[in-house]
Amino acid sequence: MADHRFAGEWMKDDMVLEPYVTAETIHKLESFKMTDEDIVFAAYPKTGITWAQELVWLVCNNGDIDKARSVPLDSRVVYIEYKEGGIITGLEMLAFCPVRSTETALLRVNNYTLRSIDDQKSMPFAFDAANHNILLRRLEQLQERPHPYMMKTHLRSETYLSQINEGKVKIIIIIRNPKDTLVSMYHFYRMHRDLGHFKGTWNDFFELFKAKHLLYGDYFRWYSSWLQHKDKPNVMLVKYEDMHHKMSDVINDVSTFLGKSLSKPVTADVIQHLTFDSMRQNDMVNFSNDAVFNVDISPFMRKGKVGDWKNYFSEEQSSFVDKLYKDMIEAFGVILEFE
């Protein structure tokens, strides 16, 4: 089923994108100003970005687990290119935040300045009452967000070259070995309504991968775009497998990168909070209530293991990925664990 398509999909530079990600948004992101207080998470889908976001948020908020368990992760970290409810992007939501450098209570939307978020006349987009309520709730949460602003993206680095080269924003690249990533993507496609609830077999899905027709494009091209920047001082690489095997070291490395520090007791609590079983049972991060995900087909957080790919890959499929990994990941000096 290498010809699998989902409703509204479109292509940009060999990336398969959902209709909620628009060319206009990508264009705006290319010149979007970020500060040295901001953090961007860059990851290919299903590589541990949710895990990494929770980790970094806790590091930046002194391990405040109570708040982490009371505020949804997607209200603490903005999915910057994605249209929330199909009507407003993460980028536009950031525009609603109080102006960064002042104490003013005014809200800014593009070139409009509002004295009330109920003043719809100045808003350059339309939405119904239900979506309006969603928007207002998200705006209230965004207005309470302290610096730094945290944003996530699944776009390749080309969109953010000006920000990368400016060297202000902190960028955390999350990577997972390609074989486990593909298995996780397979189940993600199966359970995701907007991706068409993929009905094919694993072998069918692997053909879709070989055709380079997966969401956000080819894994290897995606990481080739970002790994060329991994040694810049404002960029950090976090490996999924390291979070799995040595979370304490990852927390310490992230803390150093961001200029933060957690006490040993707080670090121990954070590590417990970040265990896979804890994350899977945490409604603030497991997306169990998201209507687009059919958790009866597969949970959003499925196994969280390293090496599950062995239950799916044929010898031929494994060799195919091994060559790409050597040529396009190891070539950057990045070594990943596969078991």
NUTORTOR-624468 format. One record per residue (C-alpha): chain; z, x, y; residue in three letters; residue number from 1. Coordinates in pm, 1 decimal, always signed. Each point is the difference from the previous one (the first is absolute). Layout:
[r "A", [Z, X, Y], "ALA", NUM]
...
This chain:
[r "A", [+0.0, +0.0, +0.0], "MET", 1]
[r "A", [-100.6, +271.6, +244.8], "ALA", 2]
[r "A", [-154.2, -280.8, +204.4], "ASP", 3]
[r "A", [+336.7, -166.8, +72.7], "HIS", 4]
[r "A", [+19.2, -124.2, +358.9], "ARG", 5]
[r "A", [+263.3, -196.3, +190.2], "PHE", 6]
[r "A", [-41.1, -256.7, +276.6], "ALA", 7]
[r "A", [-70.6, +146.6, +342.6], "GLY", 8]
[r "A", [-11.9, +363.9, -107.4], "GLU", 9]
[r "A", [-205.2, +235.2, +214.2], "TRP", 10]
[r "A", [-83.9, +368.8, +5.2], "MET", 11]
[r "A", [+60.6, +271.6, +256.1], "LYS", 12]
[r "A", [-86.8, +361.1, -81.1], "ASP", 13]
[r "A", [+18.9, -72.3, -374.8], "ASP", 14]
[r "A", [+339.1, -169.8, +33.7], "MET", 15]
[r "A", [+40.3, -349.7, -143.3], "VAL", 16]
[r "A", [+205.8, -197.6, +251.1], "LEU", 17]
[r "A", [+154.8, -344.7, +13.0], "GLU", 18]
[r "A", [-109.6, -238.2, +276.7], "PRO", 19]
[r "A", [+344.2, +42.1, +159.9], "TYR", 20]
[r "A", [-96.2, +355.9, +93.5], "VAL", 21]
[r "A", [-271.2, -13.4, +264.6], "THR", 22]
[r "A", [-240.9, +249.7, +151.1], "ALA", 23]
[r "A", [+144.7, -81.4, +342.3], "GLU", 24]
[r "A", [+350.2, +91.7, -113.2], "THR", 25]
[r "A", [-115.6, +328.5, -152.8], "ILE", 26]
[r "A", [-180.3, +83.8, +323.6], "HIS", 27]
[r "A", [+314.5, -72.1, +204.2], "LYS", 28]
[r "A", [+211.3, +211.8, -231.3], "LEU", 29]
[r "A", [-218.8, +302.6, +65.9], "GLU", 30]
[r "A", [+137.2, +20.1, +354.3], "SER", 31]
[r "A", [+341.7, -159.5, -52.8], "PHE", 32]
[r "A", [+268.0, +207.7, +173.6], "LYS", 33]
[r "A", [+291.3, +113.8, -213.8], "MET", 34]
[r "A", [+309.2, +191.8, +106.0], "THR", 35]
[r "A", [+208.0, +273.6, -158.3], "ASP", 36]
[r "A", [+251.4, -271.2, -87.9], "GLU", 37]
[r "A", [-246.6, -185.5, -220.3], "ASP", 38]
[r "A", [-46.2, +34.5, -375.0], "ILE", 39]
[r "A", [-315.4, -89.7, -192.2], "VAL", 40]
[r "A", [-2.9, -42.3, -377.2], "PHE", 41]
[r "A", [-345.1, +74.4, -141.8], "ALA", 42]
[r "A", [-63.1, -84.7, -363.6], "ALA", 43]
[r "A", [-263.4, -128.7, -235.8], "TYR", 44]
[r "A", [+108.7, -336.9, -144.7], "PRO", 45]
[r "A", [+250.8, +3.2, -287.1], "LYS", 46]
[r "A", [+115.4, +357.9, +47.4], "THR", 47]
[r "A", [+361.3, -67.7, +97.4], "GLY", 48]
[r "A", [-29.3, -82.5, +368.8], "ILE", 49]
[r "A", [+256.6, -281.6, -23.4], "THR", 50]
[r "A", [+247.3, +239.1, -160.9], "TRP", 51]
[r "A", [-64.9, +268.2, +261.8], "ALA", 52]
[r "A", [+32.8, -244.9, +289.0], "GLN", 53]
[r "A", [+341.1, -116.5, -119.2], "GLU", 54]
[r "A", [+111.3, +361.6, -44.2], "LEU", 55]
[r "A", [-112.4, +110.8, +345.7], "VAL", 56]
[r "A", [+135.3, -310.2, +172.6], "TRP", 57]
[r "A", [+341.8, +68.2, -151.3], "LEU", 58]
[r "A", [-12.5, +365.8, +105.4], "VAL", 59]
[r "A", [-81.1, -109.1, +356.5], "CYS", 60]
[r "A", [+271.5, -266.5, +1.5], "ASN", 61]
[r "A", [+291.8, +200.6, -137.1], "ASN", 62]
[r "A", [-26.7, -157.7, -343.6], "GLY", 63]
[r "A", [+62.2, -355.3, +123.9], "ASP", 64]
[r "A", [-41.7, -170.6, -337.3], "ILE", 65]
[r "A", [+149.7, -329.5, +120.4], "ASP", 66]
[r "A", [-275.0, -38.3, +258.8], "LYS", 67]
[r "A", [-264.2, +117.8, -245.3], "ALA", 68]
[r "A", [+109.3, -280.6, -231.9], "ARG", 69]
[r "A", [-15.3, -263.5, +273.8], "SER", 70]
[r "A", [-328.5, +73.3, +182.9], "VAL", 71]
[r "A", [-335.2, -3.2, -185.0], "PRO", 72]
[r "A", [-166.3, +339.2, -17.6], "LEU", 73]
[r "A", [-322.3, -136.7, +147.3], "ASP", 74]
[r "A", [+202.3, -95.7, +309.4], "SER", 75]
[r "A", [+135.5, +354.1, +29.5], "ARG", 76]
[r "A", [-331.2, +177.6, -57.4], "VAL", 77]
[r "A", [-322.0, -136.8, +150.3], "VAL", 78]
[r "A", [-316.2, -12.4, -213.4], "TYR", 79]
[r "A", [-197.3, +110.2, +299.5], "ILE", 80]
[r "A", [-358.7, -90.9, -91.6], "GLU", 81]
[r "A", [+73.5, -326.6, -179.7], "TYR", 82]
[r "A", [-28.4, -345.0, +155.5], "LYS", 83]
[r "A", [+328.7, -180.7, -62.9], "GLU", 84]
[r "A", [-82.0, -350.1, -118.9], "GLY", 85]
[r "A", [-360.3, +78.4, +86.2], "GLY", 86]
[r "A", [+74.0, -34.6, +370.5], "ILE", 87]
[r "A", [+165.3, +308.5, +145.8], "ILE", 88]
[r "A", [-10.1, +365.6, -98.8], "THR", 89]
[r "A", [+288.5, +240.2, -27.2], "GLY", 90]
[r "A", [-155.3, +179.5, +295.0], "LEU", 91]
[r "A", [+12.8, -318.2, +206.9], "GLU", 92]
[r "A", [+359.9, -61.6, -107.0], "MET", 93]
[r "A", [+97.8, +340.4, +131.2], "LEU", 94]
[r "A", [-153.9, -101.6, +331.0], "ALA", 95]
[r "A", [+262.8, -275.3, +19.8], "PHE", 96]
[r "A", [+285.1, +252.1, -13.9], "CYS", 97]
[r "A", [+183.4, +88.3, +320.1], "PRO", 98]
[r "A", [-182.9, +271.1, +192.6], "VAL", 99]
[r "A", [+113.7, +320.3, -165.3], "ARG", 100]
[r "A", [+109.8, +205.9, +299.3], "SER", 101]
[r "A", [+197.4, -262.8, +195.8], "THR", 102]
[r "A", [+286.0, -245.1, -40.4], "GLU", 103]
[r "A", [-213.8, -292.2, +112.0], "THR", 104]
[r "A", [+10.2, -320.9, -198.8], "ALA", 105]
[r "A", [-363.7, -70.7, +71.6], "LEU", 106]
[r "A", [-232.7, -17.1, -297.6], "LEU", 107]
[r "A", [-346.3, +145.6, +6.3], "ARG", 108]
[r "A", [-299.4, -136.6, -184.7], "VAL", 109]
[r "A", [-310.3, +213.7, +45.0], "ASN", 110]
[r "A", [-59.8, -20.7, +377.6], "ASN", 111]
[r "A", [+216.8, -308.3, +37.8], "TYR", 112]
[r "A", [+365.2, +6.4, +105.3], "THR", 113]
[r "A", [+208.1, -301.7, -98.0], "LEU", 114]
[r "A", [+343.0, -114.2, +111.1], "ARG", 115]
[r "A", [+32.5, -221.4, -306.2], "SER", 116]
[r "A", [-146.5, +16.6, -347.4], "ILE", 117]
[r "A", [-44.3, -376.7, +30.3], "ASP", 118]
[r "A", [-255.3, +50.4, +277.2], "ASP", 119]
[r "A", [-300.4, -45.0, -227.2], "GLN", 120]
[r "A", [-253.8, -17.5, +282.8], "LYS", 121]
[r "A", [-6.8, +378.0, +29.9], "SER", 122]
[r "A", [-25.5, +66.3, -372.0], "MET", 123]
[r "A", [-349.1, +119.2, -97.6], "PRO", 124]
[r "A", [+3.0, -167.3, -341.7], "PHE", 125]
[r "A", [+44.8, -349.0, -138.2], "ALA", 126]
[r "A", [+231.3, -115.6, -277.0], "PHE", 127]
[r "A", [+145.3, -324.6, -131.3], "ASP", 128]
[r "A", [+363.2, -108.8, +23.3], "ALA", 129]
[r "A", [+96.7, +135.6, -341.5], "ALA", 130]
[r "A", [-144.1, +342.0, +72.6], "ASN", 131]
[r "A", [+155.1, -11.6, +346.1], "HIS", 132]
[r "A", [+345.2, -34.5, -155.6], "ASN", 133]
[r "A", [-71.0, +295.1, -230.2], "ILE", 134]
[r "A", [-114.9, +201.4, +298.9], "LEU", 135]
[r "A", [+306.5, -84.7, +207.5], "LEU", 136]
[r "A", [+230.4, +103.3, -283.0], "ARG", 137]
[r "A", [-180.8, +330.0, -42.8], "ARG", 138]
[r "A", [+4.8, +62.3, +374.7], "LEU", 139]
[r "A", [+373.4, -57.4, +17.6], "GLU", 140]
[r "A", [+49.9, +256.7, -274.3], "GLN", 141]
[r "A", [-238.0, +244.5, +163.4], "LEU", 142]
[r "A", [+178.4, -25.1, +333.7], "GLN", 143]
[r "A", [+327.4, +97.9, -168.7], "GLU", 144]
[r "A", [-153.4, +305.4, -163.5], "ARG", 145]
[r "A", [+137.6, +328.0, +134.1], "PRO", 146]
[r "A", [-203.2, +314.8, +33.6], "HIS", 147]
[r "A", [-169.1, +141.5, -191.8], "PRO", 148]
[r "A", [-272.0, -253.7, -63.2], "TYR", 149]
[r "A", [-104.4, +12.0, -363.4], "MET", 150]
[r "A", [-351.9, -91.1, -103.3], "MET", 151]
[r "A", [-187.5, +10.2, -327.8], "LYS", 152]
[r "A", [-370.9, +35.8, -62.9], "THR", 153]
[r "A", [-233.8, +7.5, -298.2], "HIS", 154]
[r "A", [-292.2, +122.7, +210.4], "LEU", 155]
[r "A", [-143.8, +348.1, -38.7], "ARG", 156]
[r "A", [+88.8, +270.0, +250.2], "SER", 157]
[r "A", [-325.0, -31.1, +196.3], "GLU", 158]
[r "A", [+147.5, -297.7, +185.8], "THR", 159]
[r "A", [+293.1, +207.9, +124.4], "TYR", 160]
[r "A", [-158.4, +334.4, +86.6], "LEU", 161]
[r "A", [+98.6, -15.0, +367.4], "SER", 162]
[r "A", [+364.8, -69.6, -85.4], "GLN", 163]
[r "A", [+6.0, +263.9, -276.3], "ILE", 164]
[r "A", [-146.5, +264.9, +226.9], "ASN", 165]
[r "A", [+226.6, -93.0, +290.9], "GLU", 166]
[r "A", [+287.3, +95.9, -228.1], "GLY", 167]
[r "A", [+261.8, -244.5, +126.9], "LYS", 168]
[r "A", [+33.8, -276.8, -256.9], "VAL", 169]
[r "A", [+174.6, +84.6, -326.4], "LYS", 170]
[r "A", [-228.1, -72.8, -295.8], "ILE", 171]
[r "A", [+129.6, -35.7, -355.0], "ILE", 172]
[r "A", [-271.0, +3.2, -266.5], "ILE", 173]
[r "A", [+104.6, -151.9, -331.8], "ILE", 174]
[r "A", [-188.9, +101.9, -312.4], "ILE", 175]
[r "A", [+26.2, -94.9, -367.9], "ARG", 176]
[r "A", [-191.2, +139.3, -294.0], "ASN", 177]
[r "A", [-336.5, -178.4, -23.5], "PRO", 178]
[r "A", [+38.8, -122.9, -356.7], "LYS", 179]
[r "A", [+323.1, -192.2, +55.9], "ASP", 180]
[r "A", [-138.4, -117.6, +334.5], "THR", 181]
[r "A", [-303.8, -153.2, -168.7], "LEU", 182]
[r "A", [+210.5, -177.7, -261.5], "VAL", 183]
[r "A", [+221.2, -140.9, +274.8], "SER", 184]
[r "A", [-308.2, -104.9, +197.1], "MET", 185]
[r "A", [-137.5, -175.5, -308.0], "TYR", 186]
[r "A", [+307.6, -223.0, -22.9], "HIS", 187]
[r "A", [+2.9, -43.0, +378.8], "PHE", 188]
[r "A", [-356.1, -132.7, -15.2], "TYR", 189]
[r "A", [+101.1, -237.0, -279.1], "ARG", 190]
[r "A", [+293.7, -152.4, +187.7], "MET", 191]
[r "A", [-146.6, -2.0, +353.0], "HIS", 192]
[r "A", [-150.6, -331.1, +108.3], "ARG", 193]
[r "A", [-201.1, +145.9, +287.1], "ASP", 194]
[r "A", [-150.1, +265.6, -227.9], "LEU", 195]
[r "A", [-134.4, -272.4, -226.0], "GLY", 196]
[r "A", [+250.6, +21.1, -287.6], "HIS", 197]
[r "A", [-203.3, +254.5, -194.7], "PHE", 198]
[r "A", [-71.5, -144.4, -345.4], "LYS", 199]
[r "A", [-156.4, +300.5, -169.3], "GLY", 200]
[r "A", [+144.9, +253.2, -242.2], "THR", 201]
[r "A", [+134.5, +343.0, +84.8], "TRP", 202]
[r "A", [-336.5, +148.3, -98.7], "ASN", 203]
[r "A", [-173.0, -242.4, +237.4], "ASP", 204]
[r "A", [+231.5, +106.4, +280.3], "PHE", 205]
[r "A", [-64.2, +367.0, -68.7], "PHE", 206]
[r "A", [-371.1, -65.0, +49.4], "GLU", 207]
[r "A", [+85.9, -152.9, +337.9], "LEU", 208]
[r "A", [+181.9, +322.4, +84.4], "PHE", 209]
[r "A", [-295.4, +211.5, -113.9], "LYS", 210]
[r "A", [-224.5, -212.1, +222.6], "ALA", 211]
[r "A", [+235.1, +89.1, +290.3], "LYS", 212]
[r "A", [+47.8, -367.0, +74.6], "HIS", 213]
[r "A", [+376.8, -35.0, +21.3], "LEU", 214]
[r "A", [+204.3, -115.0, +297.8], "LEU", 215]
[r "A", [+1.4, +272.1, +269.8], "TYR", 216]
[r "A", [-264.9, +192.7, -187.4], "GLY", 217]
[r "A", [+5.6, +292.4, -237.5], "ASP", 218]
[r "A", [+343.5, +154.4, -66.1], "TYR", 219]
[r "A", [-134.5, +354.0, +8.2], "PHE", 220]
[r "A", [-198.5, -34.7, +319.8], "ARG", 221]
[r "A", [+300.4, -172.4, +155.7], "TRP", 222]
[r "A", [+235.8, +286.7, -74.4], "TYR", 223]
[r "A", [-256.4, +264.9, +86.3], "SER", 224]
[r "A", [-6.4, -147.6, +349.7], "SER", 225]
[r "A", [+377.4, +23.2, +43.3], "TRP", 226]
[r "A", [+89.0, +314.8, -194.9], "LEU", 227]
[r "A", [-202.0, +217.2, +235.7], "GLN", 228]
[r "A", [+276.2, -70.9, +255.9], "HIS", 229]
[r "A", [+301.1, +48.5, -229.3], "LYS", 230]
[r "A", [+101.9, +338.5, +143.0], "ASP", 231]
[r "A", [+19.3, -116.3, +361.5], "LYS", 232]
[r "A", [+357.3, +12.8, +137.2], "PRO", 233]
[r "A", [+6.4, -374.7, +68.6], "ASN", 234]
[r "A", [-118.0, -91.0, -352.1], "VAL", 235]
[r "A", [+203.8, -23.5, -320.5], "MET", 236]
[r "A", [-116.7, -62.9, -357.0], "LEU", 237]
[r "A", [+226.0, -206.5, -227.5], "VAL", 238]
[r "A", [-81.1, -25.3, -369.7], "LYS", 239]
[r "A", [+79.7, -315.4, -195.5], "TYR", 240]
[r "A", [+102.5, +209.3, -298.0], "GLU", 241]
[r "A", [+251.4, +193.8, +210.6], "ASP", 242]
[r "A", [+160.1, -325.9, +112.9], "MET", 243]
[r "A", [+24.5, -89.7, -366.4], "HIS", 244]
[r "A", [+144.2, +328.8, -129.2], "HIS", 245]
[r "A", [+186.0, +156.2, +295.8], "LYS", 246]
[r "A", [+74.3, -262.0, +263.5], "MET", 247]
[r "A", [+284.2, +202.2, +152.6], "SER", 248]
[r "A", [-237.2, +285.8, +82.2], "ASP", 249]
[r "A", [-252.9, -239.9, +152.0], "VAL", 250]
[r "A", [+268.6, -158.1, +219.2], "ILE", 251]
[r "A", [+108.8, +343.7, +120.1], "ASN", 252]
[r "A", [-358.7, +106.5, +70.6], "ASP", 253]
[r "A", [-76.1, -321.9, +189.5], "VAL", 254]
[r "A", [+323.0, +36.9, +198.9], "SER", 255]
[r "A", [-93.5, +354.9, +99.4], "THR", 256]
[r "A", [-353.4, -105.6, +94.8], "PHE", 257]
[r "A", [+131.6, -279.0, +223.9], "LEU", 258]
[r "A", [+297.6, +189.6, +139.4], "GLY", 259]
[r "A", [+250.7, -233.6, -164.8], "LYS", 260]
[r "A", [+301.6, +51.2, -221.4], "SER", 261]
[r "A", [+188.4, -216.6, -249.3], "LEU", 262]
[r "A", [+344.8, +77.3, -135.7], "SER", 263]
[r "A", [+35.1, +58.5, -373.6], "LYS", 264]
[r "A", [+171.4, -337.7, -62.1], "PRO", 265]
[r "A", [-269.2, -184.5, +197.5], "VAL", 266]
[r "A", [-273.5, +192.1, -181.4], "THR", 267]
[r "A", [+151.8, -101.5, -333.9], "ALA", 268]
[r "A", [-0.2, -366.8, +106.9], "ASP", 269]
[r "A", [-360.4, +27.6, +118.7], "VAL", 270]
[r "A", [-108.0, +154.4, -330.3], "ILE", 271]
[r "A", [+158.6, -289.1, -189.0], "GLN", 272]
[r "A", [-166.5, -251.0, +232.6], "HIS", 273]
[r "A", [-336.3, +167.3, -62.0], "LEU", 274]
[r "A", [+11.3, -11.5, -379.7], "THR", 275]
[r "A", [-292.4, -191.1, -144.4], "PHE", 276]
[r "A", [+217.8, -273.6, -149.0], "ASP", 277]
[r "A", [+176.3, -49.5, +333.7], "SER", 278]
[r "A", [-328.7, -13.2, +190.0], "MET", 279]
[r "A", [-155.5, -241.1, -249.2], "ARG", 280]
[r "A", [+291.7, -242.0, +43.2], "GLN", 281]
[r "A", [+7.3, +30.7, +380.3], "ASN", 282]
[r "A", [-183.8, -293.2, +160.3], "ASP", 283]
[r "A", [-33.4, +193.7, +326.1], "MET", 284]
[r "A", [-243.8, +242.3, -163.9], "VAL", 285]
[r "A", [-135.2, -154.9, -321.7], "ASN", 286]
[r "A", [-235.1, -257.5, +159.2], "PHE", 287]
[r "A", [+111.9, -255.0, -259.8], "SER", 288]
[r "A", [-37.1, -282.3, +252.0], "ASN", 289]
[r "A", [-345.7, +97.9, +125.1], "ASP", 290]
[r "A", [-243.9, -279.1, -84.7], "ALA", 291]
[r "A", [-293.0, +237.0, -55.3], "VAL", 292]
[r "A", [+172.9, +165.3, -296.5], "PHE", 293]
[r "A", [+23.6, -179.7, -334.3], "ASN", 294]
[r "A", [+305.3, +167.3, -150.5], "VAL", 295]
[r "A", [-49.6, -198.3, -320.6], "ASP", 296]
[r "A", [-305.6, +217.6, -59.8], "ILE", 297]
[r "A", [+167.8, +323.8, +106.4], "SER", 298]
[r "A", [+294.4, +82.5, +228.0], "PRO", 299]
[r "A", [-73.3, +190.0, +321.2], "PHE", 300]
[r "A", [+232.5, +271.6, -130.0], "MET", 301]
[r "A", [-98.5, +27.0, -363.5], "ARG", 302]
[r "A", [+137.8, +304.7, -186.8], "LYS", 303]
[r "A", [+48.4, +281.7, +247.7], "GLY", 304]
[r "A", [-57.2, +263.4, -265.8], "LYS", 305]
[r "A", [-189.2, +326.4, -10.3], "VAL", 306]
[r "A", [-247.2, +22.3, -287.8], "GLY", 307]
[r "A", [-65.1, -368.2, -71.4], "ASP", 308]
[r "A", [-371.6, +84.1, +27.4], "TRP", 309]
[r "A", [+13.5, +129.7, -358.8], "LYS", 310]
[r "A", [+19.0, -361.2, -117.9], "ASN", 311]
[r "A", [-335.2, -78.1, +165.4], "TYR", 312]
[r "A", [-229.8, +301.5, +36.3], "PHE", 313]
[r "A", [-248.0, +103.6, -264.9], "SER", 314]
[r "A", [-57.3, +371.4, -51.8], "GLU", 315]
[r "A", [-332.3, -30.0, +181.3], "GLU", 316]
[r "A", [+155.2, -182.3, +295.4], "GLN", 317]
[r "A", [+278.3, +257.0, +21.5], "SER", 318]
[r "A", [-246.5, +289.3, +4.4], "SER", 319]
[r "A", [-206.6, -173.3, +268.8], "PHE", 320]
[r "A", [+302.3, -27.3, +231.3], "VAL", 321]
[r "A", [+122.9, +350.5, -86.2], "ASP", 322]
[r "A", [-318.0, +154.9, +137.3], "LYS", 323]
[r "A", [+17.8, -197.5, +323.7], "LEU", 324]
[r "A", [+366.4, +86.8, +38.3], "TYR", 325]
[r "A", [-68.9, +370.4, -41.4], "LYS", 326]
[r "A", [-293.6, -3.8, +242.3], "ASP", 327]
[r "A", [+146.2, -226.9, +269.5], "MET", 328]
[r "A", [+381.9, +18.0, -18.2], "ILE", 329]
[r "A", [+91.2, +335.2, -152.7], "GLU", 330]
[r "A", [-259.2, +152.2, +232.3], "ALA", 331]
[r "A", [+247.0, -68.6, +283.5], "PHE", 332]
[r "A", [+279.7, +176.6, -186.1], "GLY", 333]
[r "A", [+162.7, -328.8, -100.2], "VAL", 334]
[r "A", [+136.3, -15.6, -354.7], "ILE", 335]
[r "A", [+106.6, -338.8, -134.6], "LEU", 336]
[r "A", [+199.5, -95.5, -308.8], "GLU", 337]
[r "A", [-164.3, -225.3, -257.8], "PHE", 338]
[r "A", [+296.0, -54.9, -232.4], "GLU", 339]
